[in-house]
Amino acid sequence: MNRWKNYIIPAFYHIRHNLSFAIFYVLGTALAFVFIAIVLQLVYSVVGNEPPMENADRIVQIGSSRDIRGKTVYVSAEEIESLMNGISGYELYAVSHSEFVDVFGEHTFVSIPVNYVNADYWNVFQFEFLEGRAFSREEFEYKQAVAVVSKSIADILFKGESAVGKRIECQKVVYTITGVVRDVSVFTTGIYEKIWFSNKYNSFTPSGDHDYDVCVLFPQHVSVMTAKQGIARVLEDYYSRRGRKVEVTAEKVYTVKENLVNDIGIQLLFYGVPAVLLILLIIPAINIVTLNVANSVKQSEEMVIRRAIGASRLELFLQIIIENLILVVIGVFLGLLLFFPMVRMIEEVCINGVLEGTDALITRINYMVILGGILPMMFVFTLLTGGYSAYLAVKKNMAVVLKGGDR
């Protein structure tokens, strides 16, 4: 314990007497790690099973296909149920169809994409309800005009009042809101609609398209490949019976997670993200190293005196590294404190301010993921910023330093 005190006490002494350098070090570290934390969270939100995509790796998505002439074909809305009767082994399926419409509330209206969905949509995708609930199968089957809205849209339409039980109008249909869900990030979920209506009232206007996305949830004991093969056979038969020659194989059928990763780009995830993290580490490290080298010159005399009275170069090297580690830890802690304000600023200024929307950058914060990724990078950053300067400080010749340095 006394040995560690001999490292830590001098480290705080140097920090206190080089306060301007310490402040620059901490602020540079905080700025780097707040963006590193955002990148780590975004990546995990895509590849991990975060709500509402908790089951994304076992939800097989049926969308449009292309026939041999390159023409887009899809399962018509009227035949989805008969198609699903041919697929075996699944738990539930969700249907969704997007339209861009005007929605009127009590105080104002919004022009926004909306999703027409069935009741099982809320069991396939696990949204977090802040108020109320999803509309039920009974409400759906009995053709009740019901809807679910996101928190941001509820605030716009009802000025911060509770939206549950309130009414909104769309295309001359008055819907009753049953629940309000947390906003989700379009960047990590691919879900850009913020209002969900009962599919029973879908008039397919203004687009006129009758295509649906069908998301089929399979139980855990059914392998994904088996599920894909079953769906591929049913789809190929479906198109064949309608005179469409479409080659559908299991390799061309994707899960929701695979589609999301493909949309973002596999190359970007595997090569782009590490490159971004490396840049976020190296750029501030270069600036800090420059000052650290200058700072090591001041420490050289102290180092050689301690070597003269018996300290080893390794012990002195560890002392300087620990001093750097303390500054990095303080900077990382400050960066994590700035995480929420930075995310909100990016949402307000860069996303909503430029795109004029209400999109969220991140759906949910996973602290274990952030800390699990930041801790090893914190030690790497310490070595990048302090390793070279520490080496310079302890390697110098004692006689030369005590004489005043090289002439």
C-alpha positions as CSV (number, residue, x, y, z in Angstrom):
1,M,0.0,0.0,0.0
2,N,2.8,2.4,0.9
3,R,4.4,1.7,-2.5
4,W,1.2,2.9,-4.3
5,K,1.1,6.0,-2.0
6,N,4.6,6.8,-3.2
7,Y,3.2,6.8,-6.8
8,I,-0.1,8.6,-6.2
9,I,1.0,11.4,-3.8
10,P,3.7,12.8,-6.2
11,A,1.3,12.4,-9.1
12,F,-1.3,14.7,-7.4
13,Y,1.6,17.1,-6.4
14,H,2.6,17.4,-10.1
15,I,-1.0,17.8,-11.2
16,R,-1.6,20.6,-8.7
17,H,1.6,22.5,-9.7
18,N,0.9,22.1,-13.5
19,L,-2.8,23.0,-13.4
20,S,-3.1,24.5,-16.9
21,F,-1.6,21.4,-18.4
22,A,-3.9,19.2,-16.3
23,I,-7.0,21.2,-17.4
24,F,-6.0,20.9,-21.1
25,Y,-5.3,17.1,-20.6
26,V,-8.7,16.5,-18.9
27,L,-10.7,18.6,-21.3
28,G,-9.1,16.9,-24.3
29,T,-9.7,13.5,-22.8
30,A,-13.4,14.3,-22.0
31,L,-14.1,15.5,-25.5
32,A,-12.6,12.4,-27.0
33,F,-14.4,10.0,-24.8
34,V,-17.8,11.5,-25.0
35,F,-17.8,10.8,-28.7
36,I,-16.3,7.4,-28.2
37,A,-19.1,6.6,-25.8
38,I,-21.7,7.7,-28.4
39,V,-20.1,5.6,-31.1
40,L,-20.0,2.5,-28.8
41,Q,-23.7,3.0,-27.9
42,L,-24.8,3.4,-31.5
43,V,-22.9,0.3,-32.6
44,Y,-24.3,-1.8,-29.8
45,S,-27.8,-0.5,-30.5
46,V,-27.5,-2.0,-34.0
47,V,-25.8,-5.3,-33.3
48,G,-27.3,-5.9,-29.8
49,N,-30.8,-6.8,-28.9
50,E,-32.0,-3.4,-27.7
51,P,-35.7,-2.5,-27.5
52,P,-37.8,-2.5,-29.6
53,M,-35.5,-5.0,-31.5
54,E,-35.1,-7.5,-28.7
55,N,-36.0,-10.3,-31.0
56,A,-34.5,-8.9,-34.2
57,D,-32.2,-11.9,-34.8
58,R,-35.2,-14.3,-35.0
59,I,-37.6,-12.1,-36.8
60,V,-37.6,-12.9,-40.5
61,Q,-38.7,-10.1,-42.7
62,I,-40.7,-10.6,-45.9
63,G,-40.7,-7.5,-48.1
64,S,-40.6,-6.9,-51.8
65,S,-38.6,-9.1,-54.3
66,R,-37.5,-8.8,-57.9
67,D,-38.6,-11.1,-60.7
68,I,-36.2,-12.3,-63.5
69,R,-37.0,-9.1,-65.4
70,G,-36.0,-6.9,-62.5
71,K,-39.5,-5.8,-61.7
72,T,-40.4,-5.3,-58.0
73,V,-43.1,-7.8,-56.8
74,Y,-44.6,-8.1,-53.4
75,V,-47.3,-10.0,-51.4
76,S,-50.6,-8.1,-51.8
77,A,-52.3,-6.9,-48.7
78,E,-55.3,-9.2,-49.3
79,E,-53.3,-12.4,-49.5
80,I,-51.0,-12.0,-46.5
81,E,-53.2,-14.2,-44.3
82,S,-53.3,-17.0,-46.9
83,L,-49.5,-16.7,-47.3
84,M,-49.0,-17.1,-43.6
85,N,-51.1,-20.2,-43.5
86,G,-48.5,-21.9,-45.6
87,I,-45.6,-21.0,-43.2
88,S,-45.2,-23.4,-40.2
89,G,-43.5,-23.1,-36.9
90,Y,-43.7,-19.4,-36.3
91,E,-45.1,-17.6,-33.1
92,L,-46.5,-14.4,-34.4
93,Y,-46.3,-12.1,-37.4
94,A,-46.5,-8.3,-37.7
95,V,-47.6,-6.4,-40.8
96,S,-46.9,-2.8,-41.4
97,H,-47.5,-0.3,-44.2
98,S,-46.2,3.3,-44.2
99,E,-48.0,6.4,-45.6
100,F,-47.1,10.1,-45.4
101,V,-50.2,11.9,-44.2
102,D,-51.5,14.8,-42.2
103,V,-52.5,14.1,-38.6
104,F,-54.6,16.5,-36.6
105,G,-54.5,16.8,-32.8
106,E,-56.3,19.2,-30.4
107,H,-53.8,22.1,-30.9
108,T,-52.1,21.6,-34.2
109,F,-51.3,19.1,-36.9
110,V,-48.3,17.3,-38.3
111,S,-47.3,16.0,-41.7
112,I,-45.5,12.8,-40.9
113,P,-45.0,9.1,-42.0
114,V,-47.5,6.8,-40.1
115,N,-47.5,3.0,-39.9
116,Y,-50.7,0.9,-40.3
117,V,-50.1,-2.2,-38.3
118,N,-51.9,-5.3,-36.9
119,A,-52.3,-6.0,-33.2
120,D,-49.4,-8.5,-33.0
121,Y,-47.0,-5.8,-34.2
122,W,-46.7,-4.9,-30.5
123,N,-45.7,-8.4,-29.5
124,V,-43.2,-8.9,-32.3
125,F,-41.5,-5.5,-31.5
126,Q,-41.0,-4.6,-27.9
127,F,-41.6,-0.9,-27.6
128,E,-41.4,0.8,-24.2
129,F,-44.7,2.3,-23.2
130,L,-44.5,5.5,-21.2
131,E,-48.3,5.8,-20.9
132,G,-51.2,3.6,-21.6
133,R,-50.8,0.4,-23.7
134,A,-50.8,-1.1,-27.1
135,F,-54.2,-1.6,-28.8
136,S,-55.4,-5.2,-28.3
137,R,-56.4,-7.9,-30.7
138,E,-60.0,-7.4,-29.7
139,E,-59.9,-3.7,-30.5
140,F,-58.2,-4.6,-33.8
141,E,-60.6,-7.4,-34.8
142,Y,-63.7,-5.4,-33.9
143,K,-62.4,-2.5,-36.1
144,Q,-62.0,0.0,-33.4
145,A,-60.2,3.2,-34.5
146,V,-57.2,3.1,-32.2
147,A,-53.7,4.4,-32.4
148,V,-50.4,4.6,-30.6
149,V,-48.1,7.6,-30.8
150,S,-44.5,8.4,-29.8
151,K,-43.7,10.8,-27.0
152,S,-42.4,13.5,-29.3
153,I,-45.5,13.5,-31.4
154,A,-47.8,13.4,-28.3
155,D,-46.0,16.6,-27.0
156,I,-46.5,18.3,-30.3
157,L,-50.1,17.4,-30.7
158,F,-51.2,17.9,-27.1
159,K,-48.7,20.4,-25.7
160,G,-47.3,18.1,-23.0
161,E,-50.7,16.9,-21.7
162,S,-51.4,13.2,-21.3
163,A,-52.3,11.8,-24.8
164,V,-53.9,8.6,-23.6
165,G,-57.7,8.7,-24.4
166,K,-57.2,11.7,-26.6
167,R,-58.4,11.7,-30.2
168,I,-56.5,12.4,-33.4
169,E,-57.8,12.6,-37.0
170,C,-56.3,11.3,-40.1
171,Q,-57.9,11.0,-43.5
172,K,-61.4,11.7,-42.0
173,V,-61.0,8.8,-39.5
174,V,-60.9,9.8,-35.8
175,Y,-58.7,7.5,-33.7
176,T,-58.4,7.1,-30.0
177,I,-54.9,6.9,-28.5
178,T,-54.4,3.9,-26.3
179,G,-50.7,4.4,-25.6
180,V,-47.5,6.5,-25.8
181,V,-44.2,4.9,-26.6
182,R,-40.6,6.1,-26.0
183,D,-39.1,7.6,-29.2
184,V,-36.7,5.2,-30.9
185,S,-33.6,6.0,-33.0
186,V,-34.2,5.7,-36.8
187,F,-30.4,5.2,-37.1
188,T,-30.3,2.1,-35.0
189,T,-33.8,0.6,-35.6
190,G,-34.8,1.6,-39.1
191,I,-38.2,2.7,-37.7
192,Y,-39.0,6.3,-38.8
193,E,-42.7,6.3,-38.2
194,K,-44.0,7.9,-35.0
195,I,-47.7,7.1,-35.2
196,W,-49.2,3.7,-35.5
197,F,-52.8,3.2,-36.6
198,S,-54.9,0.1,-36.8
199,N,-54.4,-1.6,-40.1
200,K,-58.2,-2.1,-40.4
201,Y,-58.4,1.6,-41.5
202,N,-55.6,1.5,-44.1
203,S,-56.9,3.1,-47.3
204,F,-53.4,3.0,-49.0
205,T,-53.6,6.7,-49.7
206,P,-51.9,8.8,-50.9
207,S,-49.3,6.3,-52.3
208,G,-51.8,3.8,-53.7
209,D,-49.2,1.0,-53.0
210,H,-50.7,-2.1,-51.5
211,D,-47.3,-3.6,-50.4
212,Y,-46.7,-4.6,-46.8
213,D,-43.7,-5.5,-44.7
214,V,-44.3,-8.8,-42.9
215,C,-42.1,-9.6,-40.0
216,V,-42.4,-13.2,-38.8
217,L,-41.3,-14.1,-35.3
218,F,-40.0,-17.6,-34.8
219,P,-39.4,-19.3,-31.4
220,Q,-35.9,-19.8,-30.1
221,H,-35.8,-23.5,-30.7
222,V,-36.3,-23.0,-34.5
223,S,-33.0,-22.2,-36.3
224,V,-32.9,-19.1,-38.4
225,M,-31.8,-21.0,-41.5
226,T,-34.8,-23.4,-41.1
227,A,-37.1,-20.5,-40.8
228,K,-35.6,-18.8,-43.9
229,Q,-35.8,-22.0,-46.0
230,G,-39.5,-22.5,-45.1
231,I,-40.4,-18.9,-46.0
232,A,-38.4,-19.0,-49.2
233,R,-40.3,-22.1,-50.4
234,V,-43.7,-20.5,-49.6
235,L,-42.8,-17.3,-51.3
236,E,-41.5,-19.0,-54.5
237,D,-44.7,-21.0,-54.7
238,Y,-46.8,-17.9,-54.1
239,Y,-45.2,-16.0,-56.9
240,S,-45.2,-19.0,-59.2
241,R,-48.9,-19.5,-58.8
242,R,-49.4,-15.9,-59.9
243,G,-47.3,-16.2,-63.0
244,R,-44.3,-14.5,-61.6
245,K,-40.9,-16.1,-61.9
246,V,-39.0,-15.1,-58.8
247,E,-36.0,-17.0,-57.5
248,V,-36.3,-16.9,-53.7
249,T,-33.6,-18.7,-51.7
250,A,-32.9,-18.8,-48.0
251,E,-29.8,-16.6,-48.7
252,K,-32.0,-13.9,-50.1
253,V,-34.3,-13.9,-47.0
254,Y,-33.1,-11.8,-44.1
255,T,-33.8,-11.2,-40.5
256,V,-34.6,-7.8,-39.2
257,K,-31.2,-7.5,-37.7
258,E,-29.5,-8.6,-40.9
259,N,-31.5,-6.0,-42.9
260,L,-30.5,-3.3,-40.5
261,V,-26.8,-4.2,-40.6
262,N,-27.0,-4.4,-44.4
263,D,-28.6,-1.0,-44.6
264,I,-25.9,0.6,-42.5
265,G,-23.2,-1.4,-44.3
266,I,-21.2,-4.4,-43.1
267,Q,-17.9,-2.7,-44.2
268,L,-18.8,0.4,-42.2
269,L,-19.4,-1.6,-39.1
270,F,-16.3,-3.8,-39.3
271,Y,-13.9,-1.3,-40.7
272,G,-15.4,2.2,-40.4
273,V,-16.2,2.1,-36.7
274,P,-12.7,0.9,-35.6
275,A,-11.2,3.6,-37.8
276,V,-13.4,6.3,-36.2
277,L,-12.5,5.1,-32.7
278,L,-8.9,5.1,-33.6
279,I,-9.1,8.7,-35.0
280,L,-11.0,9.8,-31.8
281,L,-8.1,8.4,-29.8
282,I,-5.2,9.6,-31.9
283,I,-6.1,13.2,-32.7
284,P,-6.4,14.4,-29.0
285,A,-3.5,12.1,-28.0
286,I,-1.2,13.9,-30.5
287,N,-2.1,17.3,-29.0
288,I,-1.6,16.0,-25.5
289,V,1.7,14.2,-26.3
290,T,3.2,17.5,-27.6
291,L,2.5,19.2,-24.2
292,N,3.5,16.1,-22.3
293,V,6.9,16.0,-23.9
294,A,7.5,19.6,-23.0
295,N,6.3,18.8,-19.5
296,S,8.7,15.8,-19.2
297,V,11.7,18.2,-19.6
298,K,10.7,19.8,-16.3
299,Q,10.4,16.4,-14.7
300,S,13.8,15.2,-15.9
301,E,15.8,16.8,-13.1
302,E,13.5,15.3,-10.5
303,M,13.7,11.9,-12.1
304,V,17.5,11.8,-12.2
305,I,17.7,12.9,-8.5
306,R,15.3,10.0,-7.6
307,R,17.4,7.6,-9.7
308,A,20.5,8.8,-7.9
309,I,19.0,7.9,-4.5
310,G,18.0,4.4,-5.6
311,A,14.8,4.6,-7.7
312,S,14.7,2.4,-10.7
313,R,13.7,3.6,-14.2
314,L,10.7,1.3,-14.1
315,E,9.4,2.8,-10.9
316,L,9.8,6.3,-12.3
317,F,8.2,5.3,-15.5
318,L,5.2,3.9,-13.6
319,Q,5.0,7.1,-11.5
320,I,4.6,9.3,-14.6
321,I,2.1,6.8,-16.2
322,I,0.0,6.8,-13.1
323,E,-0.1,10.6,-13.1
324,N,-1.3,10.4,-16.7
325,L,-3.8,7.7,-15.8
326,I,-5.3,9.9,-13.0
327,L,-5.8,12.7,-15.5
328,V,-7.4,10.3,-18.0
329,V,-9.8,8.9,-15.4
330,I,-10.9,12.4,-14.5
331,G,-11.3,13.3,-18.1
332,V,-13.3,10.1,-18.9
333,F,-15.6,10.8,-15.9
334,L,-16.2,14.3,-17.1
335,G,-16.9,12.9,-20.6
336,L,-19.5,10.5,-19.2
337,L,-21.1,13.4,-17.4
338,L,-21.3,15.3,-20.7
339,F,-22.8,12.2,-22.5
340,F,-26.4,13.2,-22.1
341,P,-26.0,16.9,-22.8
342,M,-24.0,16.1,-25.9
343,V,-26.5,13.5,-27.2
344,R,-29.4,16.1,-26.7
345,M,-27.4,18.8,-28.4
346,I,-26.7,16.5,-31.4
347,E,-30.4,15.7,-31.6
348,E,-31.6,19.2,-31.3
349,V,-29.0,21.0,-33.5
350,C,-27.7,18.4,-36.0
351,I,-30.7,16.2,-36.4
352,N,-33.9,18.1,-35.6
353,G,-32.5,21.5,-36.4
354,V,-31.2,20.5,-39.9
355,L,-33.6,17.7,-40.8
356,E,-36.6,19.5,-39.2
357,G,-37.7,16.2,-37.5
358,T,-38.2,14.7,-34.1
359,D,-35.7,11.9,-34.4
360,A,-33.7,10.5,-31.5
361,L,-30.0,9.7,-31.8
362,I,-30.1,6.9,-29.3
363,T,-33.1,4.9,-28.0
364,R,-31.7,3.7,-24.7
365,I,-28.4,4.1,-22.9
366,N,-26.6,0.8,-21.9
367,Y,-23.9,1.8,-19.4
368,M,-22.4,-1.7,-19.2
369,V,-21.6,-1.5,-22.9
370,I,-20.2,2.0,-22.7
371,L,-18.0,1.1,-19.6
372,G,-17.0,-2.2,-21.1
373,G,-15.7,-0.5,-24.2
374,I,-14.2,2.6,-22.5
375,L,-12.2,0.9,-19.8
376,P,-9.7,-0.8,-22.1
377,M,-9.5,2.2,-24.4
378,M,-8.8,4.4,-21.3
379,F,-5.6,2.5,-20.7
380,V,-4.6,2.6,-24.3
381,F,-5.2,6.3,-24.3
382,T,-3.0,6.7,-21.2
383,L,-0.1,4.9,-22.9
384,L,-0.6,6.9,-26.1
385,T,-0.5,10.2,-24.3
386,G,1.9,9.5,-21.5
387,G,4.1,6.5,-22.6
388,Y,6.5,8.4,-24.9
389,S,7.0,11.4,-22.6
390,A,7.5,9.1,-19.6
391,Y,10.2,7.2,-21.6
392,L,11.9,10.5,-22.5
393,A,11.9,11.6,-18.8
394,V,13.5,8.5,-17.4
395,K,16.0,7.6,-20.1
396,K,18.1,10.7,-19.9
397,N,21.6,10.6,-18.7
398,M,21.9,11.7,-15.0
399,A,25.1,13.6,-15.4
400,V,23.9,15.5,-18.5
401,V,20.6,16.5,-16.9
402,L,22.3,17.7,-13.6
403,K,24.8,19.8,-15.6
404,G,21.9,21.6,-17.2
405,G,21.2,19.4,-20.2
406,D,22.7,19.2,-23.7
407,R,24.6,22.2,-24.9
